Amino acid sequence: MNVRATVLAAVRDTTSPVSVADLAAQLDIPPTTIRFHLKSLTDDGLVQTAPGVAAARGRPQMQYRPQRAMDPSGPRDYGFLADALVDALDAIPDGPQRAMDAGHELGLARANRNRDATQDVMTVLDEMGFVPSDERGGDDSSGDGAAIRLGRCPFLEAARRRPGITCSVHRGLMQGVLDAHRDGRAVARLDAFVDGDHCLAHLSGRTR
């Protein structure tokens, strides 16, 4: 058990609020270390603080008591969740469309209409770790179609296992951003794993 977990367990095991000094004596851990972990536990909503009763002149010691909540610290394994979800969607006939719809909602939420539509797609993709680049080599002011190279896939393992589902999410994401701008552009095609090292999204021109 690490120090943070040890401190939390000690606070939870008490029947009344405890101070830093109480915990330091009980656990044989320096008060500065106890105070550091109590601050972290308080910030995470696992411990509550309140001033204690002063036994003499001076500021009363802070008292700590547990607050019931799940500990948010520790590792995450979102890859496991992604695999489970893409497998579930792949098993149903309309899975790709549902995946695209989910991506579309995410794109609408992330869009910024103060930017050019294509540049907005590029920005959203960059923020999500796709390392996009404009294959056409210029801006989209002419209204012509554009091609966006995706140099990295932040969901690579899931995409390799279930490209029909994962790429549908990505296509929906880009379409959602474009639809937020309401100028008629669309993701005409998304080619996955081109030459084995990138994906390529083809955007249609602006509706005039």
Secondary structure, DSSP 8 states (H G I E B T S, - for coil): --HHHHHHHHHHH-SS-B-HHHHHHHHT--HHHHHHHHHHHHHTTSEEEEE---SSSS---EEEEE-------S---HHHHHHHHHHHHHTSTTHHHHHHHHHHHHHHHH--TTS-HHHHHHHHHHHTT--EEETT-S-STT---EEEEE---TTHHHHHH-HHHHHHHHHHHHHHHHHHHTS---EEEEEEEETTTEEEEEE-----
